[in-house]
Amino acid sequence: MCMDKVMKESFFEANIRIDEEFDNAQLAAQSNKPSDKATVKVLDLKFDMSKIKTNNKPKEQDVRSKSDKSIKGSAIGGIKKDV
């Protein structure tokens, strides 16, 4: 049995605490992101969603037109028409 490989993308919301020591308040105020020396603690992690995509066809081999690639289909309901 040959299974195609898939890619799973998972999305989370995270509430984190970052502690970092600075030599003075001015350096701390000028810092826009933590350095490699900062300690990080995850306080809360909430699962948002995940997507599973097949890896069996690279994008460069996708022969659909650009407009066709943006169309998303649904197995339920189909296209609604004015009655």
mmCIF file of the N, C-alpha and C atoms, coordinates in Angstrom:
data_MODEL
# 
_entry.id   MODEL 
# 
loop_
_atom_site.group_PDB 
_atom_site.id 
_atom_site.type_symbol 
_atom_site.label_atom_id 
_atom_site.label_alt_id 
_atom_site.label_comp_id 
_atom_site.label_asym_id 
_atom_site.label_entity_id 
_atom_site.label_seq_id 
_atom_site.pdbx_PDB_ins_code 
_atom_site.Cartn_x 
_atom_site.Cartn_y 
_atom_site.Cartn_z 
_atom_site.occupancy 
_atom_site.B_iso_or_equiv 
_atom_site.pdbx_formal_charge 
_atom_site.auth_seq_id 
_atom_site.auth_comp_id 
_atom_site.auth_asym_id 
_atom_site.auth_atom_id 
_atom_site.pdbx_PDB_model_num 
ATOM 1   N N  . MET A 1 1  ? 0.845   -1.176 0.000   1.00 0.00 ? 1  MET A N  1 
ATOM 2   C CA . MET A 1 1  ? 0.000   0.000  0.000   1.00 0.00 ? 1  MET A CA 1 
ATOM 3   C C  . MET A 1 1  ? 0.889   1.236  0.000   1.00 0.00 ? 1  MET A C  1 
ATOM 4   N N  . CYS A 1 2  ? 0.748   2.081  -1.004  1.00 0.00 ? 2  CYS A N  1 
ATOM 5   C CA . CYS A 1 2  ? 1.560   3.288  -1.132  1.00 0.00 ? 2  CYS A CA 1 
ATOM 6   C C  . CYS A 1 2  ? 0.729   4.492  -0.705  1.00 0.00 ? 2  CYS A C  1 
ATOM 7   N N  . MET A 1 3  ? 1.199   5.207  0.281   1.00 0.00 ? 3  MET A N  1 
ATOM 8   C CA . MET A 1 3  ? 0.485   6.386  0.768   1.00 0.00 ? 3  MET A CA 1 
ATOM 9   C C  . MET A 1 3  ? 1.225   7.634  0.300   1.00 0.00 ? 3  MET A C  1 
ATOM 10  N N  . ASP A 1 4  ? 0.466   8.611  -0.198  1.00 0.00 ? 4  ASP A N  1 
ATOM 11  C CA . ASP A 1 4  ? 1.067   9.885  -0.568  1.00 0.00 ? 4  ASP A CA 1 
ATOM 12  C C  . ASP A 1 4  ? 1.428   10.653 0.692   1.00 0.00 ? 4  ASP A C  1 
ATOM 13  N N  . LYS A 1 5  ? 2.546   11.344 0.642   1.00 0.00 ? 5  LYS A N  1 
ATOM 14  C CA . LYS A 1 5  ? 2.943   12.169 1.775   1.00 0.00 ? 5  LYS A CA 1 
ATOM 15  C C  . LYS A 1 5  ? 2.054   13.406 1.821   1.00 0.00 ? 5  LYS A C  1 
ATOM 16  N N  . VAL A 1 6  ? 1.809   13.892 3.023   1.00 0.00 ? 6  VAL A N  1 
ATOM 17  C CA . VAL A 1 6  ? 0.981   15.076 3.215   1.00 0.00 ? 6  VAL A CA 1 
ATOM 18  C C  . VAL A 1 6  ? 1.717   16.064 4.105   1.00 0.00 ? 6  VAL A C  1 
ATOM 19  N N  . MET A 1 7  ? 1.287   17.327 4.027   1.00 0.00 ? 7  MET A N  1 
ATOM 20  C CA . MET A 1 7  ? 1.832   18.388 4.879   1.00 0.00 ? 7  MET A CA 1 
ATOM 21  C C  . MET A 1 7  ? 0.697   18.880 5.760   1.00 0.00 ? 7  MET A C  1 
ATOM 22  N N  . LYS A 1 8  ? 0.922   18.908 7.059   1.00 0.00 ? 8  LYS A N  1 
ATOM 23  C CA . LYS A 1 8  ? -0.077  19.414 7.991   1.00 0.00 ? 8  LYS A CA 1 
ATOM 24  C C  . LYS A 1 8  ? 0.393   20.749 8.532   1.00 0.00 ? 8  LYS A C  1 
ATOM 25  N N  . GLU A 1 9  ? -0.428  21.775 8.340   1.00 0.00 ? 9  GLU A N  1 
ATOM 26  C CA . GLU A 1 9  ? -0.163  23.102 8.901   1.00 0.00 ? 9  GLU A CA 1 
ATOM 27  C C  . GLU A 1 9  ? -1.079  23.261 10.105  1.00 0.00 ? 9  GLU A C  1 
ATOM 28  N N  . SER A 1 10 ? -0.513  23.589 11.252  1.00 0.00 ? 10 SER A N  1 
ATOM 29  C CA . SER A 1 10 ? -1.301  23.801 12.465  1.00 0.00 ? 10 SER A CA 1 
ATOM 30  C C  . SER A 1 10 ? -1.159  25.248 12.905  1.00 0.00 ? 10 SER A C  1 
ATOM 31  N N  . PHE A 1 11 ? -2.266  25.833 13.313  1.00 0.00 ? 11 PHE A N  1 
ATOM 32  C CA . PHE A 1 11 ? -2.291  27.224 13.736  1.00 0.00 ? 11 PHE A CA 1 
ATOM 33  C C  . PHE A 1 11 ? -2.748  27.294 15.192  1.00 0.00 ? 11 PHE A C  1 
ATOM 34  N N  . PHE A 1 12 ? -1.978  28.039 15.996  1.00 0.00 ? 12 PHE A N  1 
ATOM 35  C CA . PHE A 1 12 ? -2.255  28.178 17.424  1.00 0.00 ? 12 PHE A CA 1 
ATOM 36  C C  . PHE A 1 12 ? -2.225  29.652 17.810  1.00 0.00 ? 12 PHE A C  1 
ATOM 37  N N  . GLU A 1 13 ? -2.973  29.982 18.838  1.00 0.00 ? 13 GLU A N  1 
ATOM 38  C CA . GLU A 1 13 ? -2.830  31.275 19.507  1.00 0.00 ? 13 GLU A CA 1 
ATOM 39  C C  . GLU A 1 13 ? -2.020  31.004 20.759  1.00 0.00 ? 13 GLU A C  1 
ATOM 40  N N  . ALA A 1 14 ? -1.019  31.832 21.018  1.00 0.00 ? 14 ALA A N  1 
ATOM 41  C CA . ALA A 1 14 ? -0.155  31.600 22.169  1.00 0.00 ? 14 ALA A CA 1 
ATOM 42  C C  . ALA A 1 14 ? -0.087  32.849 23.036  1.00 0.00 ? 14 ALA A C  1 
ATOM 43  N N  . ASN A 1 15 ? -0.138  32.631 24.325  1.00 0.00 ? 15 ASN A N  1 
ATOM 44  C CA . ASN A 1 15 ? 0.091   33.691 25.294  1.00 0.00 ? 15 ASN A CA 1 
ATOM 45  C C  . ASN A 1 15 ? 1.415   33.352 25.959  1.00 0.00 ? 15 ASN A C  1 
ATOM 46  N N  . ILE A 1 16 ? 2.427   34.185 25.748  1.00 0.00 ? 16 ILE A N  1 
ATOM 47  C CA . ILE A 1 16 ? 3.771   33.870 26.241  1.00 0.00 ? 16 ILE A CA 1 
ATOM 48  C C  . ILE A 1 16 ? 4.310   34.999 27.113  1.00 0.00 ? 16 ILE A C  1 
ATOM 49  N N  . ARG A 1 17 ? 5.251   34.647 27.949  1.00 0.00 ? 17 ARG A N  1 
ATOM 50  C CA . ARG A 1 17 ? 5.956   35.619 28.782  1.00 0.00 ? 17 ARG A CA 1 
ATOM 51  C C  . ARG A 1 17 ? 7.430   35.533 28.422  1.00 0.00 ? 17 ARG A C  1 
ATOM 52  N N  . ILE A 1 18 ? 8.036   36.692 28.184  1.00 0.00 ? 18 ILE A N  1 
ATOM 53  C CA . ILE A 1 18 ? 9.457   36.751 27.831  1.00 0.00 ? 18 ILE A CA 1 
ATOM 54  C C  . ILE A 1 18 ? 10.176  37.595 28.867  1.00 0.00 ? 18 ILE A C  1 
ATOM 55  N N  . ASP A 1 19 ? 11.194  37.016 29.486  1.00 0.00 ? 19 ASP A N  1 
ATOM 56  C CA . ASP A 1 19 ? 12.019  37.725 30.467  1.00 0.00 ? 19 ASP A CA 1 
ATOM 57  C C  . ASP A 1 19 ? 13.419  37.879 29.892  1.00 0.00 ? 19 ASP A C  1 
ATOM 58  N N  . GLU A 1 20 ? 13.929  39.104 29.976  1.00 0.00 ? 20 GLU A N  1 
ATOM 59  C CA . GLU A 1 20 ? 15.273  39.377 29.471  1.00 0.00 ? 20 GLU A CA 1 
ATOM 60  C C  . GLU A 1 20 ? 15.917  40.449 30.329  1.00 0.00 ? 20 GLU A C  1 
ATOM 61  N N  . GLU A 1 21 ? 17.172  40.237 30.668  1.00 0.00 ? 21 GLU A N  1 
ATOM 62  C CA . GLU A 1 21 ? 17.896  41.194 31.491  1.00 0.00 ? 21 GLU A CA 1 
ATOM 63  C C  . GLU A 1 21 ? 18.664  42.176 30.616  1.00 0.00 ? 21 GLU A C  1 
ATOM 64  N N  . PHE A 1 22 ? 18.601  43.464 30.977  1.00 0.00 ? 22 PHE A N  1 
ATOM 65  C CA . PHE A 1 22 ? 19.320  44.528 30.270  1.00 0.00 ? 22 PHE A CA 1 
ATOM 66  C C  . PHE A 1 22 ? 20.209  45.276 31.253  1.00 0.00 ? 22 PHE A C  1 
ATOM 67  N N  . ASP A 1 23 ? 21.220  45.939 30.733  1.00 0.00 ? 23 ASP A N  1 
ATOM 68  C CA . ASP A 1 23 ? 22.130  46.710 31.577  1.00 0.00 ? 23 ASP A CA 1 
ATOM 69  C C  . ASP A 1 23 ? 21.482  47.977 32.113  1.00 0.00 ? 23 ASP A C  1 
ATOM 70  N N  . ASN A 1 24 ? 20.503  48.519 31.378  1.00 0.00 ? 24 ASN A N  1 
ATOM 71  C CA . ASN A 1 24 ? 19.812  49.721 31.863  1.00 0.00 ? 24 ASN A CA 1 
ATOM 72  C C  . ASN A 1 24 ? 18.430  49.835 31.202  1.00 0.00 ? 24 ASN A C  1 
ATOM 73  N N  . ALA A 1 25 ? 17.621  50.756 31.710  1.00 0.00 ? 25 ALA A N  1 
ATOM 74  C CA . ALA A 1 25 ? 16.242  50.924 31.238  1.00 0.00 ? 25 ALA A CA 1 
ATOM 75  C C  . ALA A 1 25 ? 16.188  51.424 29.797  1.00 0.00 ? 25 ALA A C  1 
ATOM 76  N N  . GLN A 1 26 ? 17.150  52.236 29.389  1.00 0.00 ? 26 GLN A N  1 
ATOM 77  C CA . GLN A 1 26 ? 17.156  52.761 28.022  1.00 0.00 ? 26 GLN A CA 1 
ATOM 78  C C  . GLN A 1 26 ? 17.326  51.632 27.001  1.00 0.00 ? 26 GLN A C  1 
ATOM 79  N N  . LEU A 1 27 ? 18.239  50.725 27.263  1.00 0.00 ? 27 LEU A N  1 
ATOM 80  C CA . LEU A 1 27 ? 18.429  49.577 26.370  1.00 0.00 ? 27 LEU A CA 1 
ATOM 81  C C  . LEU A 1 27 ? 17.173  48.697 26.334  1.00 0.00 ? 27 LEU A C  1 
ATOM 82  N N  . ALA A 1 28 ? 16.555  48.530 27.482  1.00 0.00 ? 28 ALA A N  1 
ATOM 83  C CA . ALA A 1 28 ? 15.324  47.725 27.542  1.00 0.00 ? 28 ALA A CA 1 
ATOM 84  C C  . ALA A 1 28 ? 14.214  48.387 26.732  1.00 0.00 ? 28 ALA A C  1 
ATOM 85  N N  . ALA A 1 29 ? 14.105  49.708 26.821  1.00 0.00 ? 29 ALA A N  1 
ATOM 86  C CA . ALA A 1 29 ? 13.052  50.434 26.092  1.00 0.00 ? 29 ALA A CA 1 
ATOM 87  C C  . ALA A 1 29 ? 13.289  50.391 24.587  1.00 0.00 ? 29 ALA A C  1 
ATOM 88  N N  . GLN A 1 30 ? 14.533  50.353 24.157  1.00 0.00 ? 30 GLN A N  1 
ATOM 89  C CA . GLN A 1 30 ? 14.856  50.348 22.728  1.00 0.00 ? 30 GLN A CA 1 
ATOM 90  C C  . GLN A 1 30 ? 14.738  48.962 22.095  1.00 0.00 ? 30 GLN A C  1 
ATOM 91  N N  . SER A 1 31 ? 14.622  47.948 22.911  1.00 0.00 ? 31 SER A N  1 
ATOM 92  C CA . SER A 1 31 ? 14.541  46.585 22.395  1.00 0.00 ? 31 SER A CA 1 
ATOM 93  C C  . SER A 1 31 ? 13.142  46.312 21.851  1.00 0.00 ? 31 SER A C  1 
ATOM 94  N N  . ASN A 1 32 ? 13.075  45.891 20.568  1.00 0.00 ? 32 ASN A N  1 
ATOM 95  C CA . ASN A 1 32 ? 11.783  45.601 19.936  1.00 0.00 ? 32 ASN A CA 1 
ATOM 96  C C  . ASN A 1 32 ? 11.451  44.118 19.873  1.00 0.00 ? 32 ASN A C  1 
ATOM 97  N N  . LYS A 1 33 ? 12.450  43.278 20.039  1.00 0.00 ? 33 LYS A N  1 
ATOM 98  C CA . LYS A 1 33 ? 12.209  41.835 20.044  1.00 0.00 ? 33 LYS A CA 1 
ATOM 99  C C  . LYS A 1 33 ? 13.227  41.173 20.954  1.00 0.00 ? 33 LYS A C  1 
ATOM 100 N N  . PRO A 1 34 ? 12.890  40.008 21.483  1.00 0.00 ? 34 PRO A N  1 
ATOM 101 C CA . PRO A 1 34 ? 13.800  39.347 22.417  1.00 0.00 ? 34 PRO A CA 1 
ATOM 102 C C  . PRO A 1 34 ? 15.052  38.814 21.731  1.00 0.00 ? 34 PRO A C  1 
ATOM 103 N N  . SER A 1 35 ? 16.124  38.769 22.487  1.00 0.00 ? 35 SER A N  1 
ATOM 104 C CA . SER A 1 35 ? 17.375  38.213 21.972  1.00 0.00 ? 35 SER A CA 1 
ATOM 105 C C  . SER A 1 35 ? 17.410  36.712 22.234  1.00 0.00 ? 35 SER A C  1 
ATOM 106 N N  . ASP A 1 36 ? 18.472  36.078 21.807  1.00 0.00 ? 36 ASP A N  1 
ATOM 107 C CA . ASP A 1 36 ? 18.650  34.645 22.031  1.00 0.00 ? 36 ASP A CA 1 
ATOM 108 C C  . ASP A 1 36 ? 18.852  34.317 23.516  1.00 0.00 ? 36 ASP A C  1 
ATOM 109 N N  . LYS A 1 37 ? 19.200  35.326 24.307  1.00 0.00 ? 37 LYS A N  1 
ATOM 110 C CA . LYS A 1 37 ? 19.436  35.116 25.733  1.00 0.00 ? 37 LYS A CA 1 
ATOM 111 C C  . LYS A 1 37 ? 18.166  35.215 26.564  1.00 0.00 ? 37 LYS A C  1 
ATOM 112 N N  . ALA A 1 38 ? 17.061  35.630 25.963  1.00 0.00 ? 38 ALA A N  1 
ATOM 113 C CA . ALA A 1 38 ? 15.795  35.779 26.688  1.00 0.00 ? 38 ALA A CA 1 
ATOM 114 C C  . ALA A 1 38 ? 15.221  34.411 27.047  1.00 0.00 ? 38 ALA A C  1 
ATOM 115 N N  . THR A 1 39 ? 14.498  34.369 28.148  1.00 0.00 ? 39 THR A N  1 
ATOM 116 C CA . THR A 1 39 ? 13.791  33.145 28.519  1.00 0.00 ? 39 THR A CA 1 
ATOM 117 C C  . THR A 1 39 ? 12.322  33.313 28.145  1.00 0.00 ? 39 THR A C  1 
ATOM 118 N N  . VAL A 1 40 ? 11.752  32.246 27.609  1.00 0.00 ? 40 VAL A N  1 
ATOM 119 C CA . VAL A 1 40 ? 10.372  32.277 27.128  1.00 0.00 ? 40 VAL A CA 1 
ATOM 120 C C  . VAL A 1 40 ? 9.575   31.211 27.864  1.00 0.00 ? 40 VAL A C  1 
ATOM 121 N N  . LYS A 1 41 ? 8.408   31.618 28.350  1.00 0.00 ? 41 LYS A N  1 
ATOM 122 C CA . LYS A 1 41 ? 7.522   30.667 29.017  1.00 0.00 ? 41 LYS A CA 1 
ATOM 123 C C  . LYS A 1 41 ? 6.156   30.753 28.340  1.00 0.00 ? 41 LYS A C  1 
ATOM 124 N N  . VAL A 1 42 ? 5.655   29.610 27.873  1.00 0.00 ? 42 VAL A N  1 
ATOM 125 C CA . VAL A 1 42 ? 4.326   29.556 27.256  1.00 0.00 ? 42 VAL A CA 1 
ATOM 126 C C  . VAL A 1 42 ? 3.310   29.485 28.388  1.00 0.00 ? 42 VAL A C  1 
ATOM 127 N N  . LEU A 1 43 ? 2.453   30.515 28.481  1.00 0.00 ? 43 LEU A N  1 
ATOM 128 C CA . LEU A 1 43 ? 1.455   30.565 29.538  1.00 0.00 ? 43 LEU A CA 1 
ATOM 129 C C  . LEU A 1 43 ? 0.161   29.881 29.118  1.00 0.00 ? 43 LEU A C  1 
ATOM 130 N N  . ASP A 1 44 ? -0.200  30.023 27.856  1.00 0.00 ? 44 ASP A N  1 
ATOM 131 C CA . ASP A 1 44 ? -1.435  29.419 27.355  1.00 0.00 ? 44 ASP A CA 1 
ATOM 132 C C  . ASP A 1 44 ? -1.272  29.152 25.868  1.00 0.00 ? 44 ASP A C  1 
ATOM 133 N N  . LEU A 1 45 ? -1.772  28.020 25.415  1.00 0.00 ? 45 LEU A N  1 
ATOM 134 C CA . LEU A 1 45 ? -1.685  27.637 24.011  1.00 0.00 ? 45 LEU A CA 1 
ATOM 135 C C  . LEU A 1 45 ? -3.064  27.146 23.598  1.00 0.00 ? 45 LEU A C  1 
ATOM 136 N N  . LYS A 1 46 ? -3.652  27.833 22.595  1.00 0.00 ? 46 LYS A N  1 
ATOM 137 C CA . LYS A 1 46 ? -4.994  27.482 22.152  1.00 0.00 ? 46 LYS A CA 1 
ATOM 138 C C  . LYS A 1 46 ? -4.943  27.063 20.687  1.00 0.00 ? 46 LYS A C  1 
ATOM 139 N N  . PHE A 1 47 ? -5.409  25.849 20.412  1.00 0.00 ? 47 PHE A N  1 
ATOM 140 C CA . PHE A 1 47 ? -5.459  25.348 19.045  1.00 0.00 ? 47 PHE A CA 1 
ATOM 141 C C  . PHE A 1 47 ? -6.506  26.137 18.274  1.00 0.00 ? 47 PHE A C  1 
ATOM 142 N N  . ASP A 1 48 ? -6.134  26.616 17.091  1.00 0.00 ? 48 ASP A N  1 
ATOM 143 C CA . ASP A 1 48 ? -7.053  27.370 16.254  1.00 0.00 ? 48 ASP A CA 1 
ATOM 144 C C  . ASP A 1 48 ? -7.596  26.481 15.135  1.00 0.00 ? 48 ASP A C  1 
ATOM 145 N N  . MET A 1 49 ? -6.704  25.965 14.285  1.00 0.00 ? 49 MET A N  1 
ATOM 146 C CA . MET A 1 49 ? -7.128  25.094 13.190  1.00 0.00 ? 49 MET A CA 1 
ATOM 147 C C  . MET A 1 49 ? -5.917  24.410 12.580  1.00 0.00 ? 49 MET A C  1 
ATOM 148 N N  . SER A 1 50 ? -6.183  23.431 11.719  1.00 0.00 ? 50 SER A N  1 
ATOM 149 C CA . SER A 1 50 ? -5.106  22.803 10.973  1.00 0.00 ? 50 SER A CA 1 
ATOM 150 C C  . SER A 1 50 ? -5.598  22.493 9.571   1.00 0.00 ? 50 SER A C  1 
ATOM 151 N N  . LYS A 1 51 ? -4.658  22.399 8.648   1.00 0.00 ? 51 LYS A N  1 
ATOM 152 C CA . LYS A 1 51 ? -4.939  22.066 7.253   1.00 0.00 ? 51 LYS A CA 1 
ATOM 153 C C  . LYS A 1 51 ? -4.022  20.927 6.856   1.00 0.00 ? 51 LYS A C  1 
ATOM 154 N N  . ILE A 1 52 ? -4.558  19.971 6.118   1.00 0.00 ? 52 ILE A N  1 
ATOM 155 C CA . ILE A 1 52 ? -3.739  18.881 5.607   1.00 0.00 ? 52 ILE A CA 1 
ATOM 156 C C  . ILE A 1 52 ? -3.744  18.974 4.090   1.00 0.00 ? 52 ILE A C  1 
ATOM 157 N N  . LYS A 1 53 ? -2.560  19.061 3.509   1.00 0.00 ? 53 LYS A N  1 
ATOM 158 C CA . LYS A 1 53 ? -2.406  19.201 2.066   1.00 0.00 ? 53 LYS A CA 1 
ATOM 159 C C  . LYS A 1 53 ? -1.571  18.049 1.528   1.00 0.00 ? 53 LYS A C  1 
ATOM 160 N N  . THR A 1 54 ? -1.912  17.610 0.331   1.00 0.00 ? 54 THR A N  1 
ATOM 161 C CA . THR A 1 54 ? -1.109  16.553 -0.290  1.00 0.00 ? 54 THR A CA 1 
ATOM 162 C C  . THR A 1 54 ? 0.153   17.150 -0.885  1.00 0.00 ? 54 THR A C  1 
ATOM 163 N N  . ASN A 1 55 ? 1.203   16.353 -0.912  1.00 0.00 ? 55 ASN A N  1 
ATOM 164 C CA . ASN A 1 55 ? 2.488   16.785 -1.467  1.00 0.00 ? 55 ASN A CA 1 
ATOM 165 C C  . ASN A 1 55 ? 2.784   16.099 -2.790  1.00 0.00 ? 55 ASN A C  1 
ATOM 166 N N  . ASN A 1 56 ? 1.799   15.458 -3.398  1.00 0.00 ? 56 ASN A N  1 
ATOM 167 C CA . ASN A 1 56 ? 2.094   14.620 -4.556  1.00 0.00 ? 56 ASN A CA 1 
ATOM 168 C C  . ASN A 1 56 ? 2.270   15.390 -5.856  1.00 0.00 ? 56 ASN A C  1 
ATOM 169 N N  . LYS A 1 57 ? 1.950   16.683 -5.918  1.00 0.00 ? 57 LYS A N  1 
ATOM 170 C CA . LYS A 1 57 ? 2.124   17.445 -7.145  1.00 0.00 ? 57 LYS A CA 1 
ATOM 171 C C  . LYS A 1 57 ? 2.752   18.808 -6.833  1.00 0.00 ? 57 LYS A C  1 
ATOM 172 N N  . PRO A 1 58 ? 4.000   19.011 -7.213  1.00 0.00 ? 58 PRO A N  1 
ATOM 173 C CA . PRO A 1 58 ? 4.633   20.312 -6.991  1.00 0.00 ? 58 PRO A CA 1 
ATOM 174 C C  . PRO A 1 58 ? 3.885   21.421 -7.732  1.00 0.00 ? 58 PRO A C  1 
ATOM 175 N N  . LYS A 1 59 ? 3.937   22.641 -7.192  1.00 0.00 ? 59 LYS A N  1 
ATOM 176 C CA . LYS A 1 59 ? 3.214   23.766 -7.784  1.00 0.00 ? 59 LYS A CA 1 
ATOM 177 C C  . LYS A 1 59 ? 3.625   24.036 -9.228  1.00 0.00 ? 59 LYS A C  1 
ATOM 178 N N  . GLU A 1 60 ? 4.896   23.835 -9.553  1.00 0.00 ? 60 GLU A N  1 
ATOM 179 C CA . GLU A 1 60 ? 5.342   24.114 -10.912 1.00 0.00 ? 60 GLU A CA 1 
ATOM 180 C C  . GLU A 1 60 ? 4.760   23.134 -11.923 1.00 0.00 ? 60 GLU A C  1 
ATOM 181 N N  . GLN A 1 61 ? 4.267   21.986 -11.466 1.00 0.00 ? 61 GLN A N  1 
ATOM 182 C CA . GLN A 1 61 ? 3.642   21.028 -12.361 1.00 0.00 ? 61 GLN A CA 1 
ATOM 183 C C  . GLN A 1 61 ? 2.128   21.232 -12.454 1.00 0.00 ? 61 GLN A C  1 
ATOM 184 N N  . ASP A 1 62 ? 1.583   22.173 -11.696 1.00 0.00 ? 62 ASP A N  1 
ATOM 185 C CA . ASP A 1 62 ? 0.149   22.450 -11.707 1.00 0.00 ? 62 ASP A CA 1 
ATOM 186 C C  . ASP A 1 62 ? -0.181  23.221 -12.977 1.00 0.00 ? 62 ASP A C  1 
ATOM 187 N N  . VAL A 1 63 ? -0.938  22.615 -13.876 1.00 0.00 ? 63 VAL A N  1 
ATOM 188 C CA . VAL A 1 63 ? -1.196  23.207 -15.183 1.00 0.00 ? 63 VAL A CA 1 
ATOM 189 C C  . VAL A 1 63 ? -2.482  24.037 -15.219 1.00 0.00 ? 63 VAL A C  1 
ATOM 190 N N  . ARG A 1 64 ? -3.166  24.156 -14.090 1.00 0.00 ? 64 ARG A N  1 
ATOM 191 C CA . ARG A 1 64 ? -4.384  24.976 -14.070 1.00 0.00 ? 64 ARG A CA 1 
ATOM 192 C C  . ARG A 1 64 ? -4.032  26.445 -14.262 1.00 0.00 ? 64 ARG A C  1 
ATOM 193 N N  . SER A 1 65 ? -4.968  27.206 -14.825 1.00 0.00 ? 65 SER A N  1 
ATOM 194 C CA . SER A 1 65 ? -4.739  28.633 -14.999 1.00 0.00 ? 65 SER A CA 1 
ATOM 195 C C  . SER A 1 65 ? -4.761  29.315 -13.637 1.00 0.00 ? 65 SER A C  1 
ATOM 196 N N  . LYS A 1 66 ? -4.257  30.547 -13.587 1.00 0.00 ? 66 LYS A N  1 
ATOM 197 C CA . LYS A 1 66 ? -4.185  31.275 -12.332 1.00 0.00 ? 66 LYS A CA 1 
ATOM 198 C C  . LYS A 1 66 ? -5.583  31.471 -11.738 1.00 0.00 ? 66 LYS A C  1 
ATOM 199 N N  . SER A 1 67 ? -6.579  31.748 -12.588 1.00 0.00 ? 67 SER A N  1 
ATOM 200 C CA . SER A 1 67 ? -7.939  31.965 -12.089 1.00 0.00 ? 67 SER A CA 1 
ATOM 201 C C  . SER A 1 67 ? -8.546  30.674 -11.550 1.00 0.00 ? 67 SER A C  1 
ATOM 202 N N  . ASP A 1 68 ? -8.229  29.529 -12.155 1.00 0.00 ? 68 ASP A N  1 
ATOM 203 C CA . ASP A 1 68 ? -8.759  28.253 -11.673 1.00 0.00 ? 68 ASP A CA 1 
ATOM 204 C C  . ASP A 1 68 ? -8.196  27.892 -10.304 1.00 0.00 ? 68 ASP A C  1 
ATOM 205 N N  . LYS A 1 69 ? -6.964  28.297 -10.017 1.00 0.00 ? 69 LYS A N  1 
ATOM 206 C CA . LYS A 1 69 ? -6.334  27.949 -8.750  1.00 0.00 ? 69 LYS A CA 1 
ATOM 207 C C  . LYS A 1 69 ? -7.007  28.645 -7.584  1.00 0.00 ? 69 LYS A C  1 
ATOM 208 N N  . SER A 1 70 ? -7.646  29.788 -7.819  1.00 0.00 ? 70 SER A N  1 
ATOM 209 C CA . SER A 1 70 ? -8.272  30.521 -6.727  1.00 0.00 ? 70 SER A CA 1 
ATOM 210 C C  . SER A 1 70 ? -9.697  30.053 -6.453  1.00 0.00 ? 70 SER A C  1 
ATOM 211 N N  . ILE A 1 71 ? -10.266 29.246 -7.331  1.00 0.00 ? 71 ILE A N  1 
ATOM 212 C CA . ILE A 1 71 ? -11.634 28.772 -7.150  1.00 0.00 ? 71 ILE A CA 1 
ATOM 213 C C  . ILE A 1 71 ? -11.632 27.613 -6.165  1.00 0.00 ? 71 ILE A C  1 
ATOM 214 N N  . LYS A 1 72 ? -12.433 27.734 -5.136  1.00 0.00 ? 72 LYS A N  1 
ATOM 215 C CA . LYS A 1 72 ? -12.540 26.691 -4.130  1.00 0.00 ? 72 LYS A CA 1 
ATOM 216 C C  . LYS A 1 72 ? -13.874 25.991 -4.329  1.00 0.00 ? 72 LYS A C  1 
ATOM 217 N N  . GLY A 1 73 ? -13.867 24.685 -4.383  1.00 0.00 ? 73 GLY A N  1 
ATOM 218 C CA . GLY A 1 73 ? -15.090 23.916 -4.591  1.00 0.00 ? 73 GLY A CA 1 
ATOM 219 C C  . GLY A 1 73 ? -15.621 23.373 -3.283  1.00 0.00 ? 73 GLY A C  1 
ATOM 220 N N  . SER A 1 74 ? -16.855 22.948 -3.323  1.00 0.00 ? 74 SER A N  1 
ATOM 221 C CA . SER A 1 74 ? -17.481 22.349 -2.161  1.00 0.00 ? 74 SER A CA 1 
ATOM 222 C C  . SER A 1 74 ? -18.270 21.131 -2.605  1.00 0.00 ? 74 SER A C  1 
ATOM 223 N N  . ALA A 1 75 ? -18.184 20.074 -1.839  1.00 0.00 ? 75 ALA A N  1 
ATOM 224 C CA . ALA A 1 75 ? -18.928 18.866 -2.167  1.00 0.00 ? 75 ALA A CA 1 
ATOM 225 C C  . ALA A 1 75 ? -20.383 18.983 -1.723  1.00 0.00 ? 75 ALA A C  1 
ATOM 226 N N  . ILE A 1 76 ? -20.689 19.986 -0.926  1.00 0.00 ? 76 ILE A N  1 
ATOM 227 C CA . ILE A 1 76 ? -22.046 20.162 -0.417  1.00 0.00 ? 76 ILE A CA 1 
ATOM 228 C C  . ILE A 1 76 ? -22.648 21.417 -1.032  1.00 0.00 ? 76 ILE A C  1 
ATOM 229 N N  . GLY A 1 77 ? -23.813 21.312 -1.628  1.00 0.00 ? 77 GLY A N  1 
ATOM 230 C CA . GLY A 1 77 ? -24.532 22.494 -2.086  1.00 0.00 ? 77 GLY A CA 1 
ATOM 231 C C  . GLY A 1 77 ? -24.271 22.899 -3.500  1.00 0.00 ? 77 GLY A C  1 
ATOM 232 N N  . GLY A 1 78 ? -23.062 22.805 -3.974  1.00 0.00 ? 78 GLY A N  1 
ATOM 233 C CA . GLY A 1 78 ? -22.767 23.220 -5.333  1.00 0.00 ? 78 GLY A CA 1 
ATOM 234 C C  . GLY A 1 78 ? -22.937 24.715 -5.532  1.00 0.00 ? 78 GLY A C  1 
ATOM 235 N N  . ILE A 1 79 ? -23.143 25.119 -6.785  1.00 0.00 ? 79 ILE A N  1 
ATOM 236 C CA . ILE A 1 79 ? -23.309 26.529 -7.127  1.00 0.00 ? 79 ILE A CA 1 
ATOM 237 C C  . ILE A 1 79 ? -24.793 26.843 -7.097  1.00 0.00 ? 79 ILE A C  1 
ATOM 238 N N  . LYS A 1 80 ? -25.155 27.865 -6.341  1.00 0.00 ? 80 LYS A N  1 
ATOM 239 C CA . LYS A 1 80 ? -26.553 28.268 -6.230  1.00 0.00 ? 80 LYS A CA 1 
ATOM 240 C C  . LYS A 1 80 ? -26.908 29.198 -7.387  1.00 0.00 ? 80 LYS A C  1 
ATOM 241 N N  . LYS A 1 81 ? -28.074 28.984 -7.955  1.00 0.00 ? 81 LYS A N  1 
ATOM 242 C CA . LYS A 1 81 ? -28.555 29.799 -9.059  1.00 0.00 ? 81 LYS A CA 1 
ATOM 243 C C  . LYS A 1 81 ? -29.806 30.558 -8.621  1.00 0.00 ? 81 LYS A C  1 
ATOM 244 N N  . ASP A 1 82 ? -30.015 31.731 -9.204  1.00 0.00 ? 82 ASP A N  1 
ATOM 245 C CA . ASP A 1 82 ? -31.226 32.491 -8.931  1.00 0.00 ? 82 ASP A CA 1 
ATOM 246 C C  . ASP A 1 82 ? -32.428 31.736 -9.458  1.00 0.00 ? 82 ASP A C  1 
ATOM 247 N N  . VAL A 1 83 ? -33.481 31.653 -8.672  1.00 0.00 ? 83 VAL A N  1 
ATOM 248 C CA . VAL A 1 83 ? -34.692 30.926 -9.088  1.00 0.00 ? 83 VAL A CA 1 
ATOM 249 C C  . VAL A 1 83 ? -35.741 31.886 -9.543  1.00 0.00 ? 83 VAL A C  1 
# 
